[in-house]
């Protein structure tokens, strides 16, 4: 994320980070959605081939980037204890600590769509790969809507994360009890928007709250919480789906979102009370 600050002035950083986070998090849902449709129509081999071609766009973008328009910034010198310092900084910074905790919980147990939705399509609604593809497609459309809203607002805060988690949790639980496939598709729009809004806001918050010297380490911690927790949590959600069913997997994810929302709200209220007493 440091690249955004080199391409833009500091006063444009919030919009740039929010836009970058929006695109990144939306793509995590839109990509599998497109793949699901392609697999249903043409098979897995064609999906892999199309995925390989997308790297051409990245190469072209790097080639056409103009170096004279970048604003260079000296890198942080290497030294001992930098990882430990990053953890300590995150722990003592209230907003960063809460955002990382929320990311850990939600990523582990509420964002396992690739585990749950195939089971929903095959077992719950007795359909095939195309049905899964459409579920992911509607999830991706919702993700894009949520991404654009966050990029427009570009004002991340713990309160905003709390509201997004409340909506995300409620919609995920409703998806878990959806009586028909059509209703499930409609709810996927809201679930995708809520999921991407949370990821975008939490990512932008920790980056904007961190000092430039700590931003790289905080980003690494955030990625560890996000990308590292999901594979571990998928084992738990997979077990839940095996013991009960796919609906239970979604409901558990929704409950985790609401509990995380409660943790954030309680922490925010305690902080506000401390500030009032200090005054």
Secondary structure as GFF3:
##gff-version 3
##sequence-region A 1 279
A	DSSP	alpha_helix	2	7	.	.	.	ID=ss1
A	DSSP	three_ten_helix	10	12	.	.	.	ID=ss2
A	DSSP	alpha_helix	13	42	.	.	.	ID=ss3
A	DSSP	alpha_helix	44	53	.	.	.	ID=ss4
A	DSSP	alpha_helix	55	64	.	.	.	ID=ss5
A	DSSP	three_ten_helix	67	69	.	.	.	ID=ss6
A	DSSP	alpha_helix	82	92	.	.	.	ID=ss7
A	DSSP	alpha_helix	94	109	.	.	.	ID=ss8
A	DSSP	alpha_helix	113	119	.	.	.	ID=ss9
A	DSSP	pi_helix	120	124	.	.	.	ID=ss10
A	DSSP	alpha_helix	129	153	.	.	.	ID=ss11
A	DSSP	alpha_helix	158	176	.	.	.	ID=ss12
A	DSSP	alpha_helix	181	209	.	.	.	ID=ss13
A	DSSP	alpha_helix	215	243	.	.	.	ID=ss14
A	DSSP	alpha_helix	246	278	.	.	.	ID=ss15
###
